[in-house]
Amino acid sequence: MKAFVDKSGCIGCELCALTCPDVFRMDDDGLAEAYAQVDDSTLESAVEARDNCPVSVISIEE
């Protein structure tokens, strides 16, 4: 699975990177990015990051 971050709406809160650092990180501009695939070991925390995003800019697709 792949996670995506709509950077045009990202507010740089870092919540996703703190919740699921194996999939999300902050880029040089201070915005979130998905840098790794979502697999069985990271699915739960990636979904938690998506569900708790205050601006709903994260999606996860198969």
N, C-alpha and C positions, 0 to 999 in steps of 0.2 A: 504494500500500500504506500501511497505517497501523500504527504501533508503539503499544504500550500498556505501561504500567508499573503493576503492582499495588502501589500505595503502602502498602498495609497490611503488606507484607513487605519494603519497601525499607529498607535500613540506612544510606542516605545516603553511600555510599562514593565517589560521583562518577565511578566507572570508566566508566559509559556516556557521561556528558557529556564526559569526556576523550577517549574513543575515537571518538565520533560527535557532535561539537557541533552539527552541522547538523540533527540530529533530537532530541537529548536535551539537557536542561538541568536545573539544580537550581532548585526553587521556593523561595519565601520560608521554607518550613518545613524546608529542607535535604533534601528528598526529590526524587528524580528524577521528571521528567515528559517525555513525548514531546510536543513542541510543533509538529512539522512532519511532513509526509508523507514517506514513504520512497520515493525514486524511483531511477532507474537509477544516478545519480551517488552516492547515499548508501547503496545496498543493501548493499554489501560491508562497510562500516564499521558499519552498523546490525546486521547479522547477527553481526559480531564482538563488538559490545557485548552483544547478547543471549546469545551463547554463553559469554562470559566473566563474566557477572553472577554474583557469588558466592552469591546467594540465589535465582537463577532467577525473577525477577519480571517479565521483559521478554518480550513476545510480539510477533510481526509477522504481520499478516494482510492478505490481498488484499482 
